Amino acid sequence: MGRTIKEKALAKINLYLNVLGKREDQYHELEMVMAPLKLHDTVEIRKRQDGKIIVETDVAVTERMEDNIAYRAASEFLKKRGIDSGVEIRITKRIPIAAGLAGGSADCGATLRGLNRLFKIGYSREELADFGEQFGADVPYAVHQKICIARGKGEKLLFLDRRLRLPTLLITPDVQVSTRKVYETLSMERVEPVKITKMTNAIYNCNFDLLVRELHNALEPFTLECHEEVRPLKERLEQMDLEGYSMSGSGPTYFILSKDTGRLKKLQKELEVYGTTTLTRIV
Ligand code: ATP
C-alpha cells in the first residue's frame, strides 16, 4: 500500500462581490474579495495499481462519479503528465453543497495540490492555478486559498497577505440556488455602485469596524428575487442588530462576523430554524 496524501479544501466566503458588467462571452466581469474559512472538506489521495480513477465521497455529491469535479481534475492532470497509474480520491464533505461556499472548487484545488505532491511533479502554485482554471473560475483561487481580490470571471488574483482570524457563523437555508438563473435575472442598471477600496483598506489594516460596514454582495437582491424562500432569513438578520452580515456568492448561505464567539454561539441557536448552521472562522 503506497502513501496517502491529505489536503484540506477550505470553504470560502465573499466579503465583497461586485458585478462590473456583462462580457462578450456571456460571463460577467466580477470583482470579489475571497476569504478562506477554517471549515473544510478533506481530500485524501493515493495511487491505484489498476490504472483507474476512483472518487469516493461520504455524502452523495453527484449522481455519476465522473461528474465530480475532483474526478475531472484528476483525469486531466494524469493525462497532461502522461501518468498511467490510477488514483483513489476520498472526499469527506463538510462544506454545504451548492451553497455559495465554493466547496466543489475547493475539492478541485485540493485534488490538484494533492496530485502534484503524490507524483512529485513540482508545479508551482501559479502553474497549478493556471491549469485549474479549465475546471471553474474559482479554482485558481481554491488552489491558493488565501485572502485575495479576484477579478475577471474570478480567476485573476491579487493577494492581500493578511490573516483576519475572525469568528464566522454560516447559515445555509435548504434551498437549491441556481447560480445561472441568478445571473440571468441580474440587470446591470440595478447593480449598486459600491467601490472595493474601503474593503481592501479594512483588510490591510485589520479594521473590523470598517470591514463589517463595507460587506457587500451585488448578487443578493437577485438571489432573493429568484428564491423567495431565502427572504425570511434575510428579514430575521435585518432585525437582529448584527455588527456585520452578508450573503456569500450567489447564496443561499449568509454569514455573520463578530469578534465575540460567545455571541455567535447564541445566534447559532436562534438561527437553527432557518437552515444548517456552522460556527467557523476566517483563517
Ligand atoms: P460556487 O460558489 O463556486 O458557485 P457552490 O458552493 O455554490 O459553488 P458547490 O458546492 O461547489 O457549489 O457545488 C456545485 C455543484 O457542483 C453541485 O451541485 C454538485 O453537483 C457539483 N459538484 C461536483 N463535484 C463536487 C464536489 N466535489 N463537491 C461539491 N459539489 C460538486
Boltz pocket constraint, residues with backbone or C-beta under 6 A from the ligand:
constraints:
  - pocket:
      binder: B
      contacts: [[A, 61], [A, 62], [A, 67], [A, 68], [A, 69], [A, 70], [A, 91], [A, 95], [A, 96], [A, 97], [A, 98], [A, 99], [A, 100], [A, 101], [A, 102], [A, 103], [A, 104], [A, 105], [A, 107], [A, 108], [A, 138], [A, 179], [A, 249], [A, 250], [A, 251]]
      max_distance: 6.0
